[in-house]
Amino acid sequence: MRDEIQHLEDGTLGFLPERLNRDPTVLRGLTSDEMWVALAVGASCGLLLGIPLALVTSALAMLPTSMIASMALTLFASSSLLRRAKRARPETWLYRRLQWSLARYGAIGRSGLILHSGAWTVRRTRRHQPHGRLYP
């Protein structure tokens, strides 16, 4: 089996893998970063839910039980929602959307994005002058 790289006449390569730098899908359409964020959110929600349950039932085992159950539910729900949201969009869409939301509503990272929405004009008009000149 020969693995030769095909060079074109102009010196460029004929084939470059397009998914080389893409994060791989790990679980149900989530990348590893998205999965860890979903697990962290699920664990913190489960901890907040498990503390009152542990106090009411006087069983300390309710803390890890509620954390694991909450992590599983969050992972399942977030994978379904994110898979639907990311469908037919570029790979970096989610991260740019989060960056835009933080810049717009949280005033974090405003320098990297253009946040103006509206009609863009160059403010030039052509006026017809009676003497044949276009501009004064």
CNS distance restraints for C-alpha pairs under 8 A (distance, minus, plus):
assign (resid   5 and name CA) (resid  13 and name CA) 7.22 0.50 0.50
assign (resid   5 and name CA) (resid  14 and name CA) 7.71 0.50 0.50
assign (resid   5 and name CA) (resid  15 and name CA) 7.71 0.50 0.50
assign (resid   6 and name CA) (resid  13 and name CA) 5.99 0.50 0.50
assign (resid   6 and name CA) (resid  14 and name CA) 5.38 0.50 0.50
assign (resid   6 and name CA) (resid  15 and name CA) 7.02 0.50 0.50
assign (resid   7 and name CA) (resid  11 and name CA) 5.98 0.50 0.50
assign (resid   7 and name CA) (resid  12 and name CA) 5.83 0.50 0.50
assign (resid   7 and name CA) (resid  13 and name CA) 4.70 0.50 0.50
assign (resid   7 and name CA) (resid  14 and name CA) 5.72 0.50 0.50
assign (resid   8 and name CA) (resid  12 and name CA) 5.49 0.50 0.50
assign (resid   8 and name CA) (resid  13 and name CA) 5.96 0.50 0.50
assign (resid   8 and name CA) (resid  14 and name CA) 5.96 0.50 0.50
assign (resid  22 and name CA) (resid  91 and name CA) 7.63 0.50 0.50
assign (resid  23 and name CA) (resid  31 and name CA) 6.15 0.50 0.50
assign (resid  23 and name CA) (resid  32 and name CA) 7.65 0.50 0.50
assign (resid  24 and name CA) (resid  31 and name CA) 5.86 0.50 0.50
assign (resid  24 and name CA) (resid  32 and name CA) 7.55 0.50 0.50
assign (resid  25 and name CA) (resid  29 and name CA) 5.52 0.50 0.50
assign (resid  25 and name CA) (resid  30 and name CA) 5.47 0.50 0.50
assign (resid  25 and name CA) (resid  31 and name CA) 4.57 0.50 0.50
assign (resid  25 and name CA) (resid  32 and name CA) 7.13 0.50 0.50
assign (resid  26 and name CA) (resid  30 and name CA) 5.89 0.50 0.50
assign (resid  26 and name CA) (resid  31 and name CA) 5.29 0.50 0.50
assign (resid  26 and name CA) (resid  32 and name CA) 5.87 0.50 0.50
assign (resid  26 and name CA) (resid  35 and name CA) 7.89 0.50 0.50
assign (resid  27 and name CA) (resid  31 and name CA) 7.02 0.50 0.50
assign (resid  27 and name CA) (resid  32 and name CA) 7.88 0.50 0.50
assign (resid  27 and name CA) (resid  35 and name CA) 7.36 0.50 0.50
assign (resid  28 and name CA) (resid  79 and name CA) 5.91 0.50 0.50
assign (resid  28 and name CA) (resid  80 and name CA) 7.77 0.50 0.50
assign (resid  29 and name CA) (resid  79 and name CA) 6.27 0.50 0.50
assign (resid  29 and name CA) (resid  82 and name CA) 7.86 0.50 0.50
assign (resid  29 and name CA) (resid  83 and name CA) 5.84 0.50 0.50
assign (resid  30 and name CA) (resid  34 and name CA) 5.70 0.50 0.50
assign (resid  30 and name CA) (resid  35 and name CA) 5.77 0.50 0.50
assign (resid  30 and name CA) (resid  79 and name CA) 6.03 0.50 0.50
assign (resid  30 and name CA) (resid  82 and name CA) 7.56 0.50 0.50
assign (resid  30 and name CA) (resid  83 and name CA) 7.41 0.50 0.50
assign (resid  31 and name CA) (resid  35 and name CA) 6.09 0.50 0.50
assign (resid  32 and name CA) (resid  36 and name CA) 6.21 0.50 0.50
assign (resid  33 and name CA) (resid  37 and name CA) 6.29 0.50 0.50
assign (resid  34 and name CA) (resid  38 and name CA) 6.16 0.50 0.50
assign (resid  35 and name CA) (resid  39 and name CA) 6.14 0.50 0.50
assign (resid  35 and name CA) (resid  75 and name CA) 7.08 0.50 0.50
assign (resid  36 and name CA) (resid  40 and name CA) 6.08 0.50 0.50
assign (resid  37 and name CA) (resid  41 and name CA) 6.17 0.50 0.50
assign (resid  38 and name CA) (resid  42 and name CA) 6.06 0.50 0.50
assign (resid  38 and name CA) (resid  71 and name CA) 7.47 0.50 0.50
assign (resid  38 and name CA) (resid  74 and name CA) 6.26 0.50 0.50
assign (resid  38 and name CA) (resid  75 and name CA) 5.70 0.50 0.50
assign (resid  38 and name CA) (resid  78 and name CA) 6.74 0.50 0.50
assign (resid  39 and name CA) (resid  43 and name CA) 5.99 0.50 0.50
assign (resid  39 and name CA) (resid  71 and name CA) 5.33 0.50 0.50
assign (resid  39 and name CA) (resid  72 and name CA) 7.89 0.50 0.50
assign (resid  39 and name CA) (resid  74 and name CA) 7.05 0.50 0.50
assign (resid  39 and name CA) (resid  75 and name CA) 6.38 0.50 0.50
assign (resid  40 and name CA) (resid  44 and name CA) 6.18 0.50 0.50
assign (resid  40 and name CA) (resid  71 and name CA) 7.66 0.50 0.50
assign (resid  41 and name CA) (resid  45 and name CA) 6.16 0.50 0.50
assign (resid  41 and name CA) (resid  71 and name CA) 7.54 0.50 0.50
assign (resid  41 and name CA) (resid  74 and name CA) 7.52 0.50 0.50
assign (resid  42 and name CA) (resid  46 and name CA) 5.98 0.50 0.50
assign (resid  42 and name CA) (resid  67 and name CA) 6.92 0.50 0.50
assign (resid  42 and name CA) (resid  70 and name CA) 5.11 0.50 0.50
assign (resid  42 and name CA) (resid  71 and name CA) 4.07 0.50 0.50
assign (resid  42 and name CA) (resid  72 and name CA) 7.48 0.50 0.50
assign (resid  42 and name CA) (resid  73 and name CA) 7.53 0.50 0.50
assign (resid  42 and name CA) (resid  74 and name CA) 5.28 0.50 0.50
assign (resid  42 and name CA) (resid  75 and name CA) 7.40 0.50 0.50
assign (resid  43 and name CA) (resid  47 and name CA) 6.05 0.50 0.50
assign (resid  43 and name CA) (resid  67 and name CA) 4.89 0.50 0.50
assign (resid  43 and name CA) (resid  68 and name CA) 6.92 0.50 0.50
assign (resid  43 and name CA) (resid  70 and name CA) 6.42 0.50 0.50
assign (resid  43 and name CA) (resid  71 and name CA) 5.41 0.50 0.50
assign (resid  44 and name CA) (resid  48 and name CA) 6.25 0.50 0.50
assign (resid  44 and name CA) (resid  67 and name CA) 7.32 0.50 0.50
assign (resid  45 and name CA) (resid  49 and name CA) 6.16 0.50 0.50
assign (resid  45 and name CA) (resid  67 and name CA) 7.26 0.50 0.50
assign (resid  45 and name CA) (resid  70 and name CA) 6.75 0.50 0.50
assign (resid  46 and name CA) (resid  50 and name CA) 5.71 0.50 0.50
assign (resid  46 and name CA) (resid  63 and name CA) 7.43 0.50 0.50
assign (resid  46 and name CA) (resid  66 and name CA) 4.99 0.50 0.50
assign (resid  46 and name CA) (resid  67 and name CA) 3.91 0.50 0.50
assign (resid  46 and name CA) (resid  68 and name CA) 7.23 0.50 0.50
assign (resid  46 and name CA) (resid  69 and name CA) 7.31 0.50 0.50
assign (resid  46 and name CA) (resid  70 and name CA) 5.00 0.50 0.50
assign (resid  46 and name CA) (resid  71 and name CA) 7.12 0.50 0.50
assign (resid  47 and name CA) (resid  51 and name CA) 6.18 0.50 0.50
assign (resid  47 and name CA) (resid  63 and name CA) 6.07 0.50 0.50
assign (resid  47 and name CA) (resid  64 and name CA) 7.67 0.50 0.50
assign (resid  47 and name CA) (resid  66 and name CA) 6.84 0.50 0.50
assign (resid  47 and name CA) (resid  67 and name CA) 5.54 0.50 0.50
assign (resid  48 and name CA) (resid  52 and name CA) 7.56 0.50 0.50
assign (resid  49 and name CA) (resid  53 and name CA) 6.68 0.50 0.50
assign (resid  49 and name CA) (resid  66 and name CA) 6.88 0.50 0.50
assign (resid  50 and name CA) (resid  54 and name CA) 5.85 0.50 0.50
assign (resid  50 and name CA) (resid  62 and name CA) 5.71 0.50 0.50
assign (resid  50 and name CA) (resid  63 and name CA) 4.55 0.50 0.50
assign (resid  50 and name CA) (resid  64 and name CA) 7.63 0.50 0.50
assign (resid  50 and name CA) (resid  65 and name CA) 7.76 0.50 0.50
assign (resid  50 and name CA) (resid  66 and name CA) 5.32 0.50 0.50
assign (resid  50 and name CA) (resid  67 and name CA) 6.99 0.50 0.50
assign (resid  51 and name CA) (resid  55 and name CA) 6.28 0.50 0.50
assign (resid  51 and name CA) (resid  62 and name CA) 7.71 0.50 0.50
assign (resid  51 and name CA) (resid  63 and name CA) 6.23 0.50 0.50
assign (resid  52 and name CA) (resid  56 and name CA) 6.10 0.50 0.50
assign (resid  53 and name CA) (resid  57 and name CA) 6.00 0.50 0.50
assign (resid  53 and name CA) (resid  58 and name CA) 7.91 0.50 0.50
assign (resid  53 and name CA) (resid  62 and name CA) 6.40 0.50 0.50
assign (resid  53 and name CA) (resid  63 and name CA) 7.77 0.50 0.50
assign (resid  54 and name CA) (resid  58 and name CA) 5.27 0.50 0.50
assign (resid  54 and name CA) (resid  59 and name CA) 5.11 0.50 0.50
assign (resid  54 and name CA) (resid  60 and name CA) 5.40 0.50 0.50
assign (resid  54 and name CA) (resid  61 and name CA) 7.23 0.50 0.50
assign (resid  54 and name CA) (resid  62 and name CA) 5.19 0.50 0.50
assign (resid  54 and name CA) (resid  63 and name CA) 6.39 0.50 0.50
assign (resid  55 and name CA) (resid  59 and name CA) 7.14 0.50 0.50
assign (resid  55 and name CA) (resid  60 and name CA) 7.95 0.50 0.50
assign (resid  61 and name CA) (resid  65 and name CA) 6.28 0.50 0.50
assign (resid  62 and name CA) (resid  66 and name CA) 5.81 0.50 0.50
assign (resid  63 and name CA) (resid  67 and name CA) 6.16 0.50 0.50
assign (resid  64 and name CA) (resid  68 and name CA) 6.04 0.50 0.50
assign (resid  65 and name CA) (resid  69 and name CA) 6.17 0.50 0.50
assign (resid  66 and name CA) (resid  70 and name CA) 5.86 0.50 0.50
assign (resid  67 and name CA) (resid  71 and name CA) 6.01 0.50 0.50
assign (resid  68 and name CA) (resid  72 and name CA) 6.23 0.50 0.50
assign (resid  69 and name CA) (resid  73 and name CA) 6.29 0.50 0.50
assign (resid  70 and name CA) (resid  74 and name CA) 5.97 0.50 0.50
assign (resid  71 and name CA) (resid  75 and name CA) 5.97 0.50 0.50
assign (resid  72 and name CA) (resid  76 and name CA) 6.15 0.50 0.50
assign (resid  73 and name CA) (resid  77 and name CA) 6.05 0.50 0.50
assign (resid  74 and name CA) (resid  78 and name CA) 5.75 0.50 0.50
assign (resid  75 and name CA) (resid  79 and name CA) 5.95 0.50 0.50
assign (resid  76 and name CA) (resid  80 and name CA) 6.43 0.50 0.50
assign (resid  77 and name CA) (resid  81 and name CA) 6.23 0.50 0.50
assign (resid  78 and name CA) (resid  82 and name CA) 5.80 0.50 0.50
assign (resid  79 and name CA) (resid  83 and name CA) 5.83 0.50 0.50
assign (resid  80 and name CA) (resid  84 and name CA) 6.31 0.50 0.50
assign (resid  81 and name CA) (resid  85 and name CA) 6.14 0.50 0.50
assign (resid  82 and name CA) (resid  86 and name CA) 5.88 0.50 0.50
assign (resid  83 and name CA) (resid  87 and name CA) 6.14 0.50 0.50
assign (resid  86 and name CA) (resid  90 and name CA) 7.80 0.50 0.50
assign (resid  86 and name CA) (resid  91 and name CA) 7.98 0.50 0.50
assign (resid  86 and name CA) (resid  93 and name CA) 7.33 0.50 0.50
assign (resid  86 and name CA) (resid  94 and name CA) 7.03 0.50 0.50
assign (resid  89 and name CA) (resid  93 and name CA) 6.33 0.50 0.50
assign (resid  92 and name CA) (resid  96 and name CA) 6.20 0.50 0.50
assign (resid  93 and name CA) (resid  97 and name CA) 5.98 0.50 0.50
assign (resid  94 and name CA) (resid  98 and name CA) 6.19 0.50 0.50
assign (resid  95 and name CA) (resid  99 and name CA) 6.11 0.50 0.50
assign (resid  96 and name CA) (resid 100 and name CA) 6.01 0.50 0.50
assign (resid  97 and name CA) (resid 101 and name CA) 6.13 0.50 0.50
assign (resid  98 and name CA) (resid 102 and name CA) 6.14 0.50 0.50
assign (resid  99 and name CA) (resid 103 and name CA) 6.12 0.50 0.50
assign (resid  99 and name CA) (resid 109 and name CA) 7.43 0.50 0.50
assign (resid 100 and name CA) (resid 104 and name CA) 5.94 0.50 0.50
assign (resid 100 and name CA) (resid 113 and name CA) 7.27 0.50 0.50
assign (resid 101 and name CA) (resid 105 and name CA) 5.82 0.50 0.50
assign (resid 101 and name CA) (resid 106 and name CA) 7.29 0.50 0.50
assign (resid 102 and name CA) (resid 106 and name CA) 4.75 0.50 0.50
assign (resid 102 and name CA) (resid 107 and name CA) 6.32 0.50 0.50
assign (resid 102 and name CA) (resid 108 and name CA) 5.58 0.50 0.50
assign (resid 102 and name CA) (resid 109 and name CA) 7.20 0.50 0.50
assign (resid 103 and name CA) (resid 107 and name CA) 4.67 0.50 0.50
assign (resid 103 and name CA) (resid 108 and name CA) 4.74 0.50 0.50
assign (resid 103 and name CA) (resid 109 and name CA) 5.28 0.50 0.50
assign (resid 103 and name CA) (resid 110 and name CA) 4.94 0.50 0.50
assign (resid 103 and name CA) (resid 113 and name CA) 7.69 0.50 0.50
assign (resid 104 and name CA) (resid 108 and name CA) 7.83 0.50 0.50
assign (resid 104 and name CA) (resid 110 and name CA) 7.48 0.50 0.50
assign (resid 104 and name CA) (resid 115 and name CA) 7.12 0.50 0.50
assign (resid 109 and name CA) (resid 113 and name CA) 7.62 0.50 0.50
assign (resid 110 and name CA) (resid 114 and name CA) 7.82 0.50 0.50
assign (resid 110 and name CA) (resid 115 and name CA) 7.87 0.50 0.50
assign (resid 126 and name CA) (resid 134 and name CA) 6.75 0.50 0.50
assign (resid 126 and name CA) (resid 135 and name CA) 7.43 0.50 0.50
assign (resid 127 and name CA) (resid 134 and name CA) 5.95 0.50 0.50
assign (resid 127 and name CA) (resid 135 and name CA) 6.70 0.50 0.50
assign (resid 128 and name CA) (resid 132 and name CA) 7.47 0.50 0.50
assign (resid 128 and name CA) (resid 133 and name CA) 7.27 0.50 0.50
assign (resid 128 and name CA) (resid 134 and name CA) 5.50 0.50 0.50
assign (resid 128 and name CA) (resid 135 and name CA) 7.82 0.50 0.50
assign (resid 129 and name CA) (resid 133 and name CA) 5.49 0.50 0.50
assign (resid 129 and name CA) (resid 134 and name CA) 5.73 0.50 0.50
assign (resid 129 and name CA) (resid 135 and name CA) 7.41 0.50 0.50
